[in-house]
């Protein structure tokens, strides 16, 4: 009777240990893959945000340098320059920089999805006439934003400060 008690196994078999190690390995592989994908997507989103901020700053600088208003329209991401003699907007560039395909501009708080930088670098909106700032009513008085979203639903927001045209 006491012999059967001592015969009871006091450990795991080799097969049980191998199965547990395999399950832990599979779970670790999946979690590392998900972590890497999320980190890489977040990195691409941050890079796209910095690219767009850089492009907006470049457009602002061009408006100051050329002393001609510059306009960018979203989500097409096309840039126009004001022709002074004919009072027309002339297409200067399309897709100034490439935004990755898995990242999209999903929303803006810009009127008609456009921002115009005046010759002093301040943003204004007058989409009906597209004329330079005529009155304080045309001037942007609240902070505007552009929202980028990745395919995994991560979001980044770019802000444009109205008084200075500062973009971040």
N, CA, C and O of each residue as an XYZ file, in Angstrom:
672
protein
N       0.808     -1.175      0.000
C       0.000      0.000      0.000
C       0.866      1.260      0.000
O       0.598      2.192     -0.757
N       1.894      1.295      0.836
C       2.791      2.456      0.874
C       3.675      2.516     -0.362
O       4.178      3.588     -0.698
N       3.873      1.424     -1.031
C       4.699      1.410     -2.222
C       4.058      2.213     -3.353
O       4.780      2.866     -4.108
N       2.743      2.191     -3.499
C       2.038      2.940     -4.554
C       2.143      4.453     -4.340
O       2.162      5.210     -5.311
N       2.213      4.900     -3.087
C       2.339      6.334     -2.804
C       3.696      6.849     -3.267
O       3.805      7.973     -3.757
N       4.706      6.043     -3.113
C       6.041      6.472     -3.518
C       6.236      6.385     -5.023
O       7.182      6.976     -5.544
N       5.405      5.692     -5.719
C       5.511      5.524     -7.152
C       4.857      6.693     -7.913
O       5.044      6.827     -9.122
N       4.101      7.527     -7.210
C       3.430      8.654     -7.860
C       4.495      9.627     -8.360
O       5.476      9.904     -7.671
N       4.280     10.142     -9.577
C       5.238     11.041    -10.198
C       5.303     12.359     -9.446
O       4.277     12.903     -9.038
N       6.513     12.868     -9.267
C       6.710     14.121     -8.557
C       7.267     15.198     -9.484
O       7.963     16.092     -9.005
N       6.994     15.154    -10.784
C       7.526     16.129    -11.726
C       6.759     16.098    -13.030
O       5.733     15.431    -13.163
N       7.290     16.845    -13.991
C       6.664     16.912    -15.305
C       7.421     16.005    -16.253
O       8.619     15.766    -16.105
N       6.694     15.518    -17.215
C       7.360     14.707    -18.228
C       8.041     15.640    -19.227
O       7.748     16.834    -19.283
N       8.929     15.087    -19.993
C       9.665     15.861    -20.988
C       8.713     16.452    -22.029
O       8.910     17.584    -22.473
N       7.708     15.715    -22.413
C       6.739     16.194    -23.409
C       5.965     17.389    -22.861
O       5.739     18.350    -23.597
N       5.558     17.363    -21.621
C       4.835     18.487    -21.022
C       5.704     19.752    -21.002
O       5.214     20.845    -21.287
N       6.959     19.609    -20.674
C       7.868     20.752    -20.635
C       8.065     21.323    -22.046
O       8.066     22.542    -22.217
N       8.231     20.465    -23.049
C       8.411     20.921    -24.429
C       7.163     21.663    -24.919
O       7.277     22.699    -25.574
N       5.976     21.138    -24.605
C       4.730     21.791    -25.014
C       4.617     23.174    -24.376
O       4.243     24.127    -25.059
N       4.927     23.307    -23.106
C       4.868     24.601    -22.420
C       5.873     25.577    -23.035
O       5.547     26.745    -23.250
N       7.064     25.119    -23.312
C       8.082     25.990    -23.927
C       7.627     26.440    -25.311
O       7.815     27.602    -25.668
N       7.030     25.542    -26.098
C       6.523     25.917    -27.415
C       5.413     26.969    -27.313
O       5.408     27.936    -28.075
N       4.491     26.791    -26.396
C       3.395     27.757    -26.227
C       3.938     29.119    -25.804
O       3.514     30.149    -26.330
N       4.864     29.127    -24.867
C       5.466     30.390    -24.424
C       6.236     31.041    -25.580
O       6.187     32.261    -25.737
N       6.930     30.262    -26.371
C       7.665     30.799    -27.515
C       6.743     31.412    -28.558
O       7.033     32.483    -29.091
N       5.637     30.741    -28.852
C       4.670     31.270    -29.822
C       4.059     32.570    -29.314
O       3.942     33.534    -30.072
N       3.673     32.610    -28.060
C       3.095     33.834    -27.484
C       4.112     34.982    -27.481
O       3.761     36.127    -27.766
N       5.348     34.675    -27.163
C       6.386     35.712    -27.166
C       6.620     36.242    -28.574
O       6.777     37.448    -28.767
N       6.643     35.346    -29.560
C       6.837     35.764    -30.948
C       5.703     36.676    -31.405
O       5.950     37.701    -32.040
N       4.476     36.313    -31.091
C       3.329     37.141    -31.481
C       3.359     38.501    -30.799
O       3.110     39.521    -31.442
N       3.652     38.525    -29.538
C       3.653     39.805    -28.820
C       4.801     40.713    -29.296
O       4.632     41.929    -29.388
N       5.946     40.129    -29.591
C       7.064     40.932    -30.107
C       6.705     41.492    -31.486
O       7.002     42.651    -31.776
N       6.079     40.694    -32.324
C       5.660     41.153    -33.658
C       4.670     42.300    -33.557
O       4.808     43.292    -34.273
N       3.681     42.191    -32.690
C       2.699     43.251    -32.496
C       3.382     44.509    -31.973
O       3.067     45.611    -32.421
N       4.295     44.364    -31.047
C       5.020     45.509    -30.492
C       5.850     46.210    -31.577
O       5.858     47.438    -31.666
N       6.544     45.420    -32.395
C       7.372     45.995    -33.456
C       6.501     46.704    -34.487
O       6.838     47.803    -34.927
N       5.374     46.084    -34.881
C       4.481     46.712    -35.858
C       3.926     48.030    -35.332
O       3.878     49.020    -36.062
N       3.506     48.047    -34.067
C       2.969     49.272    -33.466
C       4.044     50.340    -33.377
O       3.781     51.504    -33.680
N       5.235     49.973    -32.972
C       6.329     50.929    -32.859
C       6.715     51.481    -34.227
O       6.948     52.682    -34.366
N       6.783     50.626    -35.224
C       7.140     51.055    -36.571
C       6.070     51.985    -37.155
O       6.390     52.996    -37.780
N       4.802     51.634    -36.945
C       3.714     52.489    -37.421
C       3.746     53.837    -36.726
O       3.545     54.870    -37.366
N       3.996     53.840    -35.431
C       4.087     55.093    -34.682
C       5.264     55.930    -35.190
O       5.156     57.151    -35.304
N       6.367     55.283    -35.488
C       7.532     55.988    -36.026
C       7.204     56.622    -37.376
O       7.559     57.775    -37.620
N       6.531     55.877    -38.254
C       6.149     56.405    -39.566
C       5.181     57.580    -39.416
O       5.264     58.557    -40.160
N       4.274     57.481    -38.463
C       3.320     58.563    -38.227
C       4.037     59.821    -37.730
O       3.736     60.928    -38.177
N       4.984     59.648    -36.807
C       5.774     60.782    -36.318
C       6.588     61.401    -37.450
O       6.697     62.624    -37.544
N       7.158     60.559    -38.307
C       7.947     61.065    -39.441
C       7.059     61.830    -40.421
O       7.464     62.870    -40.940
N       5.846     61.320    -40.679
C       4.921     62.012    -41.576
C       4.506     63.351    -40.983
O       4.380     64.338    -41.708
N       4.294     63.395    -39.688
C       3.939     64.655    -39.032
C       5.076     65.664    -39.178
O       4.843     66.820    -39.529
N       6.299     65.227    -38.909
C       7.442     66.132    -39.010
C       7.650     66.607    -40.452
O       8.040     67.752    -40.680
N       7.390     65.732    -41.416
C       7.507     66.103    -42.819
C       6.485     67.177    -43.179
O       6.813     68.165    -43.835
N       5.248     66.972    -42.743
C       4.202     67.940    -43.040
C       4.454     69.274    -42.343
O       4.236     70.336    -42.925
N       4.916     69.216    -41.093
C       5.269     70.448    -40.373
C       6.382     71.176    -41.113
O       6.333     72.395    -41.277
N       7.373     70.436    -41.554
C       8.478     71.031    -42.301
C       7.988     71.679    -43.596
O       8.423     72.776    -43.947
N       7.086     71.003    -44.301
C       6.549     71.551    -45.543
C       5.738     72.820    -45.287
O       5.836     73.783    -46.047
N       4.942     72.825    -44.226
C       4.165     74.024    -43.894
C       5.088     75.190    -43.552
O       4.830     76.330    -43.937
N       6.158     74.896    -42.829
C       7.125     75.951    -42.511
C       7.815     76.460    -43.775
O       8.098     77.651    -43.899
N       8.084     75.543    -44.716
C       8.701     75.940    -45.967
C       7.767     76.856    -46.756
O       8.208     77.861    -47.315
N       6.487     76.515    -46.803
C       5.516     77.335    -47.518
C       5.396     78.708    -46.871
O       5.299     79.722    -47.562
N       5.404     78.735    -45.552
C       5.364     80.014    -44.828
C       6.599     80.845    -45.181
O       6.488     82.045    -45.430
N       7.761     80.216    -45.202
C       9.000     80.914    -45.543
C       8.980     81.430    -46.981
O       9.464     82.528    -47.258
N       8.416     80.631    -47.899
C       8.311     81.066    -49.295
C       7.428     82.304    -49.426
O       7.720     83.207    -50.210
N       6.349     82.336    -48.651
C       5.458     83.498    -48.690
C       6.198     84.754    -48.242
O       6.026     85.826    -48.822
N       7.014     84.614    -47.217
C       7.786     85.760    -46.722
C       8.881     86.136    -47.708
O       9.068     87.314    -48.015
N       9.601     85.145    -48.202
C      10.726     85.386    -49.102
C      10.293     85.987    -50.434
O      10.888     86.960    -50.898
N       9.265     85.418    -51.048
C       8.821     85.885    -52.363
C       7.873     87.078    -52.278
O       7.579     87.727    -53.282
N       7.405     87.353    -51.077
C       6.404     88.399    -50.873
C       5.153     88.146    -51.726
O       4.544     89.067    -52.271
N       4.796     86.848    -51.817
C       3.576     86.408    -52.495
C       2.862     85.415    -51.592
O       3.511     84.517    -51.055
N       1.555     85.540    -51.403
C       0.828     84.568    -50.589
C       0.981     83.158    -51.159
O       1.022     82.965    -52.374
N       1.063     82.192    -50.268
C       1.185     80.784    -50.644
C       0.005     80.029    -50.028
O      -0.383     80.292    -48.890
N      -0.556     79.097    -50.782
C      -1.723     78.350    -50.318
C      -1.451     76.862    -50.469
O      -0.859     76.423    -51.455
N      -1.893     76.088    -49.475
C      -1.827     74.630    -49.567
C      -3.226     74.090    -49.314
O      -3.929     74.537    -48.408
N      -3.615     73.118    -50.134
C      -4.943     72.523    -50.033
C      -4.799     71.064    -49.623
O      -3.977     70.331    -50.173
N      -5.608     70.651    -48.651
C      -5.610     69.269    -48.163
C      -6.906     68.595    -48.581
O      -7.890     69.303    -48.799
N      -6.973     67.303    -48.705
C      -5.917     66.319    -48.509
C      -5.079     66.089    -49.757
O      -4.192     65.235    -49.748
N      -5.342     66.845    -50.852
C      -4.560     66.664    -52.087
C      -3.103     67.019    -51.891
O      -2.222     66.498    -52.576
N      -2.853     67.933    -50.924
C      -1.491     68.339    -50.613
C      -0.860     69.047    -51.804
O       0.267     68.746    -52.198
N      -1.612     70.000    -52.373
C      -1.124     70.783    -53.499
C      -0.843     72.209    -53.045
O      -1.532     72.741    -52.175
N       0.171     72.820    -53.640
C       0.630     74.142    -53.227
C       0.434     75.124    -54.380
O       0.773     74.843    -55.530
N      -0.116     76.269    -54.038
C      -0.366     77.321    -55.019
C       0.311     78.609    -54.576
O       0.523     78.852    -53.388
N       0.643     79.425    -55.572
C       1.241     80.727    -55.317
C       0.352     81.783    -55.964
O      -0.171     81.587    -57.061
N       0.192     82.893    -55.275
C      -0.660     83.970    -55.779
C       0.063     84.735    -56.890
O       1.164     85.243    -56.677
N      -0.547     84.817    -58.067
C      -0.005     85.608    -59.173
C      -0.485     87.038    -58.978
O      -1.687     87.303    -58.961
N       0.451     87.945    -58.833
C       0.094     89.310    -58.445
C      -0.612     90.096    -59.539
O      -1.526     90.865    -59.240
N      -0.223     89.930    -60.775
C      -0.802     90.774    -61.819
C      -2.166     90.284    -62.279
O      -3.039     91.093    -62.592
N      -2.361     88.975    -62.325
C      -3.624     88.443    -62.825
C      -4.587     88.039    -61.715
O      -5.709     87.616    -61.991
N      -4.159     88.165    -60.468
C      -4.987     87.806    -59.320
C      -5.474     86.356    -59.401
O      -6.634     86.068    -59.105
N      -4.582     85.448    -59.802
C      -4.890     84.026    -59.908
C      -3.951     83.225    -59.023
O      -2.844     83.660    -58.705
N      -4.415     82.044    -58.632
C      -3.559     81.106    -57.909
C      -2.945     80.174    -58.930
O      -3.659     79.577    -59.735
N      -1.633     80.042    -58.906
C      -0.908     79.203    -59.851
C      -0.355     77.988    -59.105
O       0.289     78.122    -58.064
N      -0.616     76.810    -59.652
C      -0.107     75.580    -59.061
C       1.408     75.570    -59.143
O       1.981     75.704    -60.224
N       2.059     75.410    -57.989
C       3.525     75.380    -57.999
C       4.064     73.979    -57.740
O       5.055     73.577    -58.350
N       3.434     73.241    -56.853
C       3.911     71.888    -56.551
C       2.745     71.014    -56.132
O       1.763     71.488    -55.560
N       2.870     69.734    -56.427
C       1.948     68.745    -55.893
C       2.772     67.749    -55.100
O       3.879     67.378    -55.490
N       2.218     67.332    -53.995
C       2.913     66.383    -53.120
C       4.335     66.829    -52.841
O       5.299     66.178    -53.244
N       4.449     67.938    -52.151
C       5.747     68.504    -51.799
C       6.663     67.432    -51.220
O       7.826     67.329    -51.609
N       6.150     66.652    -50.310
C       6.854     65.484    -49.771
C       5.872     64.326    -49.794
O       4.658     64.528    -49.792
N       6.388     63.150    -49.815
C       5.520     61.984    -49.868
C       5.121     61.555    -48.460
O       5.973     61.314    -47.605
N       3.831     61.465    -48.238
C       3.316     60.903    -46.988
C       3.098     59.416    -47.255
O       2.518     59.061    -48.281
N       3.549     58.537    -46.356
C       3.381     57.094    -46.590
C       1.920     56.721    -46.861
O       1.002     57.369    -46.360
N       1.722     55.681    -47.649
C       0.376     55.288    -48.056
C      -0.506     54.848    -46.897
O      -1.727     54.990    -46.965
N       0.089     54.318    -45.834
C      -0.732     53.858    -44.716
C      -1.027     54.978    -43.709
O      -1.531     54.722    -42.616
N      -0.705     56.227    -44.094
C      -0.997     57.384    -43.254
C      -1.817     58.364    -44.073
O      -1.481     58.668    -45.218
N      -2.903     58.859    -43.473
C      -3.808     59.741    -44.199
C      -4.093     60.998    -43.395
O      -4.057     60.990    -42.165
N      -4.379     62.082    -44.115
C      -4.869     63.298    -43.479
C      -6.374     63.095    -43.354
O      -7.096     63.151    -44.350
N      -6.848     62.859    -42.130
C      -8.255     62.505    -41.977
C      -9.156     63.698    -41.706
O     -10.347     63.655    -42.016
N      -8.605     64.764    -41.131
C      -9.446     65.929    -40.883
C      -8.593     67.165    -40.689
O      -7.417     67.090    -40.330
N      -9.210     68.289    -40.932
C      -8.585     69.576    -40.667
C      -9.655     70.501    -40.093
O     -10.848     70.304    -40.323
N      -9.223     71.497    -39.355
C     -10.155     72.528    -38.898
C      -9.985     73.773    -39.761
O     -10.357     74.876    -39.362
N      -9.423     73.581    -40.939
C      -9.203     74.677    -41.867
C     -10.444     74.878    -42.720
O     -11.091     73.913    -43.126
N     -10.767     76.110    -42.985
C     -11.896     76.417    -43.849
C     -11.579     75.914    -45.259
O     -10.521     76.218    -45.810
N     -12.485     75.159    -45.824
C     -12.303     74.557    -47.154
C     -11.012     73.748    -47.261
O     -10.465     73.603    -48.354
N     -10.521     73.221    -46.142
C      -9.311     72.395    -46.109
C      -8.113     73.062    -46.764
O      -7.334     72.406    -47.455
N      -7.967     74.350    -46.551
C      -6.819     75.064    -47.106
C      -6.285     76.053    -46.081
O      -7.010     76.544    -45.215
N      -5.002     76.325    -46.210
C      -4.372     77.358    -45.386
C      -3.576     78.252    -46.317
O      -2.874     77.773    -47.207
N      -3.689     79.547    -46.105
C      -2.977     80.522    -46.920
C      -2.041     81.293    -46.001
O      -2.468     81.831    -44.979
N      -0.778     81.345    -46.364
C       0.178     82.139    -45.603
C       0.368     83.476    -46.308
O       0.693     83.525    -47.494
N       0.164     84.550    -45.572
C       0.310     85.901    -46.085
C       1.798     86.238    -46.230
O       2.656     85.457    -45.820
N       2.091     87.369    -46.797
C       3.481     87.766    -47.042
C       4.273     88.013    -45.760
O       5.503     88.060    -45.797
N       3.585     88.172    -44.627
C       4.295     88.296    -43.349
C       4.334     86.976    -42.585
O       4.794     86.928    -41.444
N       3.852     85.905    -43.214
C       3.913     84.574    -42.610
C       2.724     84.213    -41.745
O       2.676     83.112    -41.196
N       1.763     85.113    -41.610
C       0.581     84.792    -40.805
C      -0.451     84.086    -41.669
O      -0.599     84.402    -42.849
N      -1.157     83.137    -41.089
C      -2.176     82.429    -41.870
C      -3.464     83.245    -41.948
O      -3.808     83.970    -41.015
N      -4.158     83.118    -43.053
C      -5.474     83.738    -43.168
C      -6.376     82.858    -44.009
O      -5.915     81.958    -44.710
N      -7.662     83.132    -43.928
C      -8.644     82.379    -44.688
C      -9.628     83.354    -45.312
O     -10.230     84.171    -44.616
N      -9.782     83.269    -46.577
C     -10.821     83.992    -47.287
C     -11.148     83.175    -48.528
O     -10.887     83.610    -49.650
N     -11.720     81.989    -48.325
C     -11.893     81.069    -49.444
C     -12.843     81.565    -50.534
O     -12.759     81.105    -51.672
N     -13.743     82.494    -50.207
C     -14.668     82.962    -51.234
C     -13.942     83.787    -52.300
O     -14.205     83.624    -53.492
N     -13.041     84.663    -51.884
C     -12.380     85.533    -52.848
C     -10.913     85.192    -53.046
O     -10.311     85.577    -54.049
N     -10.338     84.470    -52.094
C      -8.912     84.125    -52.133
C      -8.023     85.358    -52.235
O      -6.901     85.277    -52.736
N      -8.507     86.477    -51.773
C      -7.693     87.682    -51.758
C      -6.908     87.741    -50.468
O      -7.316     87.144    -49.472
N      -5.801     88.441    -50.461
C      -5.070     88.595    -49.201
C      -5.937     89.260    -48.139
O      -6.971     89.858    -48.436
N      -5.505     89.143    -46.943
C      -6.236     89.629    -45.779
C      -6.742     91.056    -45.990
O      -5.955     91.988    -46.151
N      -8.058     91.209    -45.985
C      -8.671     92.516    -46.184
C      -9.159     93.113    -44.864
O      -9.158     94.332    -44.692
N      -9.565     92.271    -43.957
C     -10.097     92.760    -42.688
C      -9.763     91.772    -41.587
O      -9.272     90.674    -41.850
N     -10.027     92.162    -40.375
C      -9.770     91.270    -39.249
C     -10.686     90.059    -39.274
O     -10.382     89.049    -38.638
N     -11.800     90.133    -39.992
C     -12.705     88.989    -40.079
C     -12.068     87.829    -40.841
O     -12.387     86.667    -40.590
N     -11.165     88.148    -41.776
C     -10.498     87.110    -42.555
C      -9.385     86.419    -41.767
O      -9.016     85.282    -42.064
N      -8.866     87.101    -40.783
C      -7.739     86.588    -40.033
C      -8.172     85.388    -39.191
O      -9.257     85.389    -38.610
N      -7.330     84.383    -39.129
C      -7.613     83.222    -38.297
C      -7.434     83.637    -36.843
O      -6.386     84.161    -36.465
N      -8.447     83.406    -36.039
C      -8.365     83.813    -34.638
C      -8.297     82.630    -33.682
O      -8.052     82.818    -32.490
N      -8.508     81.429    -34.175
C      -8.373     80.253    -33.320
C      -7.330     79.316    -33.926
O      -7.104     79.316    -35.136
N      -6.715     78.537    -33.084
C      -5.685     77.606    -33.539
C      -6.305     76.571    -34.471
O      -7.332     75.967    -34.158
N      -5.674     76.381    -35.603
C      -6.130     75.400    -36.581
C      -5.324     74.112    -36.431
O      -4.209     74.115    -35.909
N      -5.911     73.017    -36.898
C      -5.212     71.738    -36.769
C      -5.428     70.866    -37.998
O      -6.401     71.003    -38.738
N      -4.465     69.960    -38.177
C      -4.512     68.953    -39.233
C      -4.257     67.621    -38.534
O      -3.258     67.470    -37.830
N      -5.150     66.664    -38.723
C      -5.033     65.379    -38.048
C      -4.583     64.303    -39.025
O      -5.198     64.093    -40.071
N      -3.501     63.627    -38.665
C      -2.991     62.491    -39.428
C      -3.382     61.212    -38.705
O      -3.405     61.173    -37.475
N      -3.689     60.163    -39.466
C      -4.037     58.880    -38.856
C      -3.350     57.754    -39.603
O      -3.284     57.749    -40.833
N      -2.841     56.797    -38.838
C      -2.194     55.626    -39.442
C      -3.229     54.542    -39.668
O      -4.369     54.648    -39.216
N      -2.820     53.500    -40.372
C      -3.723     52.382    -40.641
C      -4.119     51.644    -39.372
O      -5.129     50.940    -39.357
N      -3.345     51.795    -38.316
C      -3.685     51.157    -37.037
C      -4.395     52.131    -36.096
O      -4.438     51.914    -34.885
N      -4.955     53.210    -36.665
C      -5.765     54.196    -35.943
C      -5.002     55.027    -34.920
O      -5.616     55.598    -34.019
N      -3.690     55.108    -35.034
C      -2.937     56.053    -34.216
C      -3.079     57.422    -34.863
O      -3.139     57.526    -36.088
N      -3.134     58.477    -34.048
C      -3.330     59.817    -34.591
C      -2.276     60.779    -34.085
O      -1.783     60.654    -32.964
N      -1.935     61.747    -34.935
C      -1.052     62.860    -34.587
C      -1.726     64.124    -35.089
O      -2.356     64.121    -36.147
N      -1.596     65.197    -34.335
C      -2.235     66.457    -34.701
C      -1.170     67.531    -34.891
O      -0.264     67.681    -34.071
N      -1.295     68.271    -35.980
C      -0.419     69.407    -36.275
C      -1.223     70.669    -35.991
O      -2.366     70.798    -36.429
N      -0.622     71.595    -35.259
C      -1.310     72.835    -34.914
C      -0.679     74.018    -35.643
O       0.532     74.053    -35.861
N      -1.510     74.981    -36.013
C      -1.065     76.226    -36.638
C      -1.578     77.365    -35.774
O      -2.786     77.558    -35.637
N      -0.644     78.124    -35.189
C      -1.015     79.228    -34.308
C      -1.388     80.446    -35.159
O      -0.644     80.811    -36.069
N      -2.524     81.073    -34.876
C      -3.020     82.135    -35.762
C      -2.201     83.419    -35.786
O      -1.979     83.972    -36.863
N      -1.758     83.899    -34.669
C      -1.092     85.220    -34.639
C       0.272     85.216    -35.316
O       0.686     86.219    -35.897
N       0.958     84.100    -35.239
C       2.339     84.062    -35.742
C       2.526     83.128    -36.926
O       3.515     83.242    -37.651
N       1.588     82.200    -37.134
C       1.761     81.204    -38.179
C       2.674     80.075    -37.739
O       3.092     79.255    -38.557
N       2.989     80.027    -36.438
C       3.871     78.976    -35.922
C       3.197     77.621    -36.126
O       2.021     77.449    -35.805
N       3.950     76.668    -36.659
C       3.441     75.340    -36.952
C       4.197     74.337    -36.098
O       5.427     74.351    -36.054
N       3.455     73.464    -35.416
C       4.091     72.402    -34.640
C       3.211     71.180    -34.543
O       3.596     70.190    -33.922
